[in-house]
Amino acid sequence: MTKTIQPSIRVQNIKEYYFSTKLKEIAAMKAAGADIVSLGIGGPDLPPHDEVIETMSAAIHDPSNHGYQTHIGIPELRDAFASWYSRWYGVKLNAASEVQPLIGSKEGVTHISLAFLNPGDKVLVPNPGYPTYSSISRMAGGEVVYYDLLEDNDWQPDFEALESMPLDNVKLMWLNYPNMPTGARAKRETFEKVVEFGRRHGIVIVHDNPYSFILNPEPQSIMSVPGAKDIAIELNSLSKSHNMPGWRVGVAVSNPEFLSWILRIKSNIDSGQFKPLMLAAAKALEAGPEWHKSLNEAYASRRIIAGKVMEALGCEFDSQQAGLFLWGRIKDESISSIDLADKVLQEAHVFITPGFIFGSNGKRYIRISLCAPEDKLTEALNRINKLNKSK
């Protein structure tokens, strides 16, 4: 008689990431001959700056650069992140003790959760919000408590509602502006209020900040708020701002004690980053306004077409959104976001993201990625218009 093997409780408590399962479906459709236009995932399709690639290429040819590296990252990268924060956000950081390079900010979500959460600790997670905040919190043994982000409140936290919630045993609060998926821009007032909220209640505020340079005229950091370092951690990333999603380069900035706890977890999980990659990332962080201007001109042109796609899908949207996506509300109350997304995929062969995956407050919305060339966005528009005419 064979004993049945069961997975861990953490595996039973989470589902496979939505995009992981959906990409399998799309791969099967492609294998059957379908031509799919993907407007789902926010992975930049444009390359990094030429100097970044040249730096990587040159460093690879140095035989001394192929060994293990320290978990805290090379000084060149820590210094580059500190200079970047000073130049763009007006935030002064000690490169040696207040900057922790990461293998992408998604890795940071995991490390922070493991470093701060004990089983049963509660975590405040935005609804709608990045699904990984919830799944990793549960993997770490935390209890997820959702707080509402609503269109009527410009997708900002309602602090009166937060204060009325039972906050006993809440350890972490996740925040993300410019917001994904809604595109709501960061507000200084929100940052000031949430820092004070965290300080009074002993809740660590974790701000995830990968979109601040995309279609956003005023990049902001929560660390610019006085006292933020004492209670907050900020994650940042080169994936979106520097077209380096597959390179996996991120950073956590905070006070030395918080980062030392994160490092204890990180040092037991990974073996550091590839030195040529870190040197190239340091070069990327030197990019000036002309780089971001060029990038945003491309995204602005794409967003015009994406807006037409939204309208063809019967959705309303805020034209002032920031970030790599366009978030739109479905006007037809009789159709759900999942039904609309599935219909468009199956009948028009266009992949869009249903808002329900980001939480119950997203169920009347869809999201379109700007990470597709203009000709692909135009093709998607033509297909959807053709589908509408066939009704």
C-alpha positions as CSV (number, residue, x, y, z in Angstrom):
1,M,0.0,0.0,0.0
2,T,1.5,3.4,-1.1
3,K,1.2,6.3,1.2
4,T,-0.3,9.4,-0.4
5,I,2.0,12.4,-0.5
6,Q,0.5,15.8,0.3
7,P,2.0,19.2,-0.4
8,S,2.7,21.7,2.4
9,I,-0.2,23.8,3.8
10,R,1.3,26.8,2.1
11,V,0.9,25.2,-1.3
12,Q,-2.7,24.3,-0.5
13,N,-3.4,27.9,0.6
14,I,-2.4,29.6,-2.7
15,K,-3.2,29.2,-6.4
16,E,-0.9,29.2,-9.3
17,Y,-0.3,32.8,-10.5
18,Y,-3.0,33.9,-12.9
19,F,-0.6,34.8,-15.7
20,S,1.2,31.5,-15.3
21,T,-2.0,29.5,-16.0
22,K,-3.2,31.9,-18.7
23,L,0.0,31.8,-20.6
24,K,-0.3,28.0,-20.8
25,E,-3.7,28.5,-22.4
26,I,-2.3,31.0,-24.8
27,A,0.6,28.7,-25.7
28,A,-1.8,26.0,-26.5
29,M,-3.8,28.4,-28.8
30,K,-0.6,29.4,-30.6
31,A,0.4,25.8,-31.0
32,A,-2.9,25.2,-32.7
33,G,-2.2,28.0,-35.1
34,A,-3.8,31.1,-33.5
35,D,-2.0,34.5,-33.7
36,I,-2.5,36.1,-30.3
37,V,-1.9,39.8,-29.7
38,S,-0.9,40.0,-26.0
39,L,-1.9,43.1,-24.1
40,G,-1.8,41.3,-20.8
41,I,1.5,41.3,-19.0
42,G,3.5,44.5,-18.2
43,G,6.9,43.3,-19.4
44,P,8.7,46.1,-21.4
45,D,9.4,45.1,-24.9
46,L,12.0,47.8,-25.6
47,P,15.7,47.2,-24.9
48,P,17.9,48.8,-22.2
49,H,20.2,51.7,-23.1
50,D,23.0,50.7,-25.4
51,E,25.6,51.6,-22.8
52,V,24.0,49.2,-20.3
53,I,24.4,46.3,-22.8
54,E,28.0,47.4,-23.6
55,T,28.9,47.5,-19.9
56,M,27.5,44.0,-19.4
57,S,29.3,42.7,-22.5
58,A,32.6,44.1,-21.5
59,A,32.3,42.9,-17.9
60,I,31.4,39.3,-19.0
61,H,34.8,39.0,-20.7
62,D,36.7,39.7,-17.5
63,P,37.5,36.3,-16.0
64,S,37.5,37.7,-12.4
65,N,33.8,38.6,-12.7
66,H,32.3,35.1,-12.7
67,G,32.6,34.2,-9.1
68,Y,30.1,34.4,-6.2
69,Q,29.3,37.9,-5.0
70,T,28.3,39.3,-1.6
71,H,24.6,39.3,-0.7
72,I,24.7,43.0,-0.1
73,G,25.7,43.7,-3.7
74,I,28.9,45.4,-5.0
75,P,29.7,48.9,-3.8
76,E,29.3,50.3,-7.3
77,L,25.6,49.3,-7.4
78,R,24.8,50.4,-3.8
79,D,26.4,53.8,-4.6
80,A,24.5,54.1,-7.8
81,F,21.1,53.4,-6.1
82,A,21.9,56.0,-3.4
83,S,22.9,58.6,-6.0
84,W,19.7,57.8,-8.0
85,Y,17.5,58.3,-5.0
86,S,19.2,61.6,-4.2
87,R,19.0,62.9,-7.8
88,W,15.4,61.9,-8.6
89,Y,13.6,61.7,-5.3
90,G,15.6,64.1,-3.1
91,V,16.3,61.3,-0.6
92,K,19.6,60.9,1.1
93,L,20.7,57.3,1.7
94,N,23.7,55.7,3.3
95,A,24.8,53.4,0.5
96,A,26.5,51.0,2.9
97,S,23.6,50.5,5.4
98,E,20.3,51.8,3.9
99,V,20.4,50.2,0.4
100,Q,19.9,46.5,-0.3
101,P,20.1,45.3,-3.9
102,L,17.7,42.5,-4.8
103,I,17.1,40.0,-7.5
104,G,14.0,42.0,-8.5
105,S,11.5,43.6,-6.2
106,K,9.2,40.6,-6.4
107,E,12.0,38.8,-4.5
108,G,11.8,41.6,-2.0
109,V,8.1,41.0,-1.3
110,T,9.1,37.5,-0.3
111,H,12.1,38.4,1.8
112,I,10.2,41.2,3.7
113,S,7.3,38.9,4.4
114,L,9.6,36.2,5.8
115,A,11.6,38.7,7.8
116,F,8.7,40.4,9.5
117,L,5.7,38.0,9.7
118,N,5.1,35.4,12.3
119,P,2.3,32.9,11.8
120,G,-1.0,34.6,12.5
121,D,0.3,38.2,12.0
122,K,-2.0,40.3,9.9
123,V,-1.1,42.1,6.7
124,L,-3.0,45.0,5.2
125,V,-3.2,44.5,1.5
126,P,-4.9,46.9,-1.1
127,N,-8.0,45.8,-3.0
128,P,-7.4,46.0,-5.9
129,G,-3.7,45.3,-5.7
130,Y,-0.8,43.2,-6.9
131,P,-1.8,39.5,-6.2
132,T,1.7,38.6,-5.0
133,Y,1.2,40.7,-1.8
134,S,-1.6,38.3,-0.7
135,S,0.0,35.1,-1.9
136,I,3.4,35.7,-0.3
137,S,1.8,36.9,2.9
138,R,-0.1,33.6,3.2
139,M,3.0,31.6,2.3
140,A,4.8,33.3,5.2
141,G,1.9,32.4,7.6
142,G,0.3,35.8,7.7
143,E,-3.4,36.6,7.7
144,V,-4.4,38.9,4.8
145,V,-6.7,41.8,5.7
146,Y,-7.9,43.8,2.7
147,Y,-8.4,47.6,2.7
148,D,-10.4,49.2,-0.1
149,L,-9.2,51.4,-2.9
150,L,-12.1,53.0,-4.7
151,E,-12.4,55.0,-7.8
152,D,-14.5,57.6,-6.0
153,N,-11.5,58.2,-3.7
154,D,-9.0,58.4,-6.6
155,W,-7.8,54.9,-5.6
156,Q,-6.2,56.2,-2.5
157,P,-6.5,54.6,1.0
158,D,-9.5,55.8,3.1
159,F,-7.7,56.5,6.4
160,E,-10.9,56.9,8.4
161,A,-11.9,53.4,7.3
162,L,-8.4,52.1,8.2
163,E,-8.6,53.6,11.6
164,S,-11.9,51.9,12.2
165,M,-10.6,48.4,11.3
166,P,-9.3,46.0,14.0
167,L,-5.6,46.7,13.9
168,D,-4.5,44.3,16.6
169,N,-1.6,42.1,15.4
170,V,-1.3,44.0,12.1
171,K,2.4,43.9,11.3
172,L,2.7,45.0,7.7
173,M,0.9,47.3,5.2
174,W,1.4,47.1,1.5
175,L,1.2,50.3,-0.6
176,N,1.9,50.9,-4.3
177,Y,2.0,54.3,-6.1
178,P,1.8,55.0,-9.0
179,N,-0.7,52.3,-8.4
180,M,-0.9,49.0,-10.2
181,P,-3.5,48.1,-11.6
182,T,-5.4,51.4,-11.4
183,G,-2.7,53.9,-12.6
184,A,-3.5,56.3,-9.8
185,R,-0.6,58.7,-9.1
186,A,1.3,59.1,-5.9
187,K,0.1,61.8,-3.6
188,R,2.3,63.4,-1.0
189,E,-0.6,63.7,1.4
190,T,-1.1,59.9,1.1
191,F,2.5,59.2,2.0
192,E,2.4,61.6,4.9
193,K,-0.8,60.1,6.3
194,V,0.4,56.5,5.9
195,V,3.8,57.1,7.6
196,E,1.9,58.7,10.6
197,F,-0.6,55.8,10.5
198,G,2.2,53.2,10.6
199,R,4.1,55.1,13.3
200,R,1.1,55.3,15.7
201,H,0.1,51.7,15.3
202,G,3.5,50.1,15.0
203,I,2.8,48.8,11.5
204,V,5.6,48.6,9.0
205,I,4.7,50.3,5.7
206,V,6.1,48.7,2.6
207,H,5.8,50.9,-0.5
208,D,6.3,49.2,-3.8
209,N,7.5,51.8,-6.3
210,P,8.4,50.4,-9.7
211,Y,6.3,52.7,-11.9
212,S,7.3,56.2,-10.8
213,F,9.1,57.1,-14.0
214,I,6.5,55.8,-16.5
215,L,4.1,58.5,-17.8
216,N,4.4,60.2,-14.5
217,P,5.7,63.8,-14.5
218,E,6.5,63.8,-10.7
219,P,8.4,60.7,-9.5
220,Q,8.0,60.4,-5.7
221,S,9.3,58.3,-2.9
222,I,7.7,57.7,0.4
223,M,11.2,58.0,1.9
224,S,11.0,61.8,1.2
225,V,8.5,62.1,4.1
226,P,10.3,63.0,7.4
227,G,10.4,60.0,9.7
228,A,9.6,57.5,6.9
229,K,12.8,55.6,7.3
230,D,11.9,54.7,10.9
231,I,8.7,52.8,9.9
232,A,8.8,52.2,6.1
233,I,10.6,50.1,3.5
234,E,10.5,51.1,-0.2
235,L,11.0,48.6,-3.0
236,N,12.1,49.8,-6.4
237,S,13.1,48.2,-9.6
238,L,14.8,48.7,-13.0
239,S,12.4,46.4,-14.8
240,K,10.0,49.1,-15.9
241,S,12.0,52.3,-15.7
242,H,15.1,51.0,-17.5
243,N,13.6,48.2,-19.7
244,M,15.3,45.4,-17.7
245,P,12.6,43.0,-16.6
246,G,14.5,39.9,-17.3
247,W,17.7,41.1,-15.7
248,R,16.0,41.0,-12.3
249,V,17.4,44.0,-10.6
250,G,15.6,45.7,-7.7
251,V,16.4,47.4,-4.4
252,A,15.0,47.8,-0.9
253,V,15.7,51.0,1.0
254,S,15.1,51.6,4.7
255,N,16.8,52.0,8.0
256,P,19.8,49.7,8.7
257,E,18.0,47.5,11.3
258,F,15.1,46.6,8.9
259,L,17.5,45.9,6.1
260,S,19.7,43.7,8.4
261,W,16.6,41.5,9.1
262,I,15.9,41.3,5.4
263,L,19.5,40.4,4.7
264,R,19.3,37.5,7.2
265,I,16.6,35.9,5.1
266,K,18.1,36.8,1.7
267,S,21.5,35.4,2.6
268,N,20.0,32.1,3.3
269,I,18.0,31.9,0.1
270,D,20.2,33.2,-2.8
271,S,23.9,33.4,-3.6
272,G,24.2,37.0,-4.8
273,Q,23.8,38.5,-8.2
274,F,26.1,38.2,-11.3
275,K,28.8,40.9,-11.1
276,P,28.5,42.0,-14.8
277,L,24.8,42.4,-14.3
278,M,25.3,44.6,-11.2
279,L,27.9,46.7,-13.1
280,A,25.4,47.1,-16.0
281,A,22.6,48.1,-13.6
282,A,24.8,50.7,-12.0
283,K,25.4,52.1,-15.5
284,A,21.6,52.1,-16.2
285,L,21.0,54.2,-13.0
286,E,23.2,57.0,-14.6
287,A,20.5,57.6,-17.2
288,G,19.3,61.2,-17.4
289,P,16.0,62.9,-18.3
290,E,16.5,62.3,-22.0
291,W,16.3,58.5,-21.4
292,H,13.0,58.8,-19.6
293,K,11.7,61.4,-22.1
294,S,12.3,59.0,-25.0
295,L,10.7,56.1,-23.2
296,N,7.6,58.1,-22.2
297,E,7.1,59.4,-25.7
298,A,6.8,55.8,-26.9
299,Y,4.4,54.9,-24.1
300,A,2.3,58.1,-24.7
301,S,1.8,57.2,-28.4
302,R,0.9,53.6,-27.4
303,R,-1.6,54.9,-24.8
304,I,-3.5,56.8,-27.4
305,I,-4.2,53.6,-29.3
306,A,-4.8,51.7,-26.0
307,G,-7.5,54.3,-25.2
308,K,-9.2,53.5,-28.5
309,V,-9.1,49.8,-27.6
310,M,-10.7,50.6,-24.3
311,E,-13.5,52.5,-26.0
312,A,-14.0,49.7,-28.5
313,L,-14.4,47.3,-25.5
314,G,-17.0,49.6,-24.0
315,C,-14.9,50.9,-21.1
316,E,-14.3,54.3,-19.5
317,F,-10.9,55.3,-18.2
318,D,-9.0,58.2,-16.6
319,S,-6.6,59.7,-19.2
320,Q,-4.2,60.9,-16.4
321,Q,-3.2,57.4,-15.3
322,A,0.5,56.7,-14.7
323,G,2.4,53.5,-15.3
324,L,2.6,50.8,-17.9
325,F,-1.1,50.0,-18.1
326,L,-4.5,51.5,-18.9
327,W,-7.2,50.6,-16.4
328,G,-10.8,50.9,-17.6
329,R,-14.3,50.4,-16.1
330,I,-16.7,48.2,-18.0
331,K,-19.9,50.2,-18.7
332,D,-22.1,47.2,-19.5
333,E,-23.2,45.9,-16.1
334,S,-24.3,42.6,-17.6
335,I,-20.8,41.4,-18.4
336,S,-18.0,40.5,-16.0
337,S,-14.3,41.3,-16.5
338,I,-13.5,37.6,-16.8
339,D,-16.2,37.0,-19.4
340,L,-15.1,40.0,-21.4
341,A,-11.5,39.0,-21.3
342,D,-12.3,35.4,-22.3
343,K,-14.5,36.5,-25.1
344,V,-11.9,38.8,-26.5
345,L,-9.2,36.1,-26.3
346,Q,-11.3,33.4,-27.8
347,E,-13.0,35.4,-30.5
348,A,-10.6,38.2,-31.4
349,H,-7.4,36.5,-30.2
350,V,-6.4,39.5,-28.1
351,F,-5.2,38.9,-24.5
352,I,-6.3,41.5,-22.0
353,T,-6.3,41.2,-18.2
354,P,-9.6,41.0,-16.2
355,G,-9.6,43.2,-13.2
356,F,-11.0,40.6,-10.8
357,I,-7.6,39.0,-10.4
358,F,-6.5,42.1,-8.4
359,G,-9.4,41.8,-6.0
360,S,-13.1,42.2,-5.6
361,N,-12.9,46.0,-6.3
362,G,-11.5,45.2,-9.7
363,K,-14.2,43.0,-10.9
364,R,-15.8,45.7,-13.1
365,Y,-12.5,46.7,-14.7
366,I,-10.0,45.5,-17.3
367,R,-6.4,46.3,-17.8
368,I,-4.5,46.8,-21.0
369,S,-0.7,46.7,-21.1
370,L,1.3,49.3,-23.0
371,C,4.1,46.8,-23.5
372,A,3.3,46.1,-27.2
373,P,4.4,48.0,-30.3
374,E,1.9,50.4,-31.9
375,D,1.3,48.0,-34.8
376,K,0.2,45.3,-32.4
377,L,-2.1,47.6,-30.5
378,T,-3.6,48.7,-33.8
379,E,-4.1,45.1,-34.8
380,A,-5.8,44.5,-31.5
381,L,-8.1,47.5,-32.1
382,N,-9.0,46.3,-35.6
383,R,-9.8,42.8,-34.4
384,I,-12.0,44.1,-31.6
385,N,-13.8,46.5,-34.0
386,K,-14.4,43.6,-36.3
387,L,-15.8,41.5,-33.5
388,N,-18.1,44.3,-32.5
389,K,-19.4,44.6,-36.1
390,S,-20.1,40.8,-36.2
391,K,-22.5,40.9,-33.3
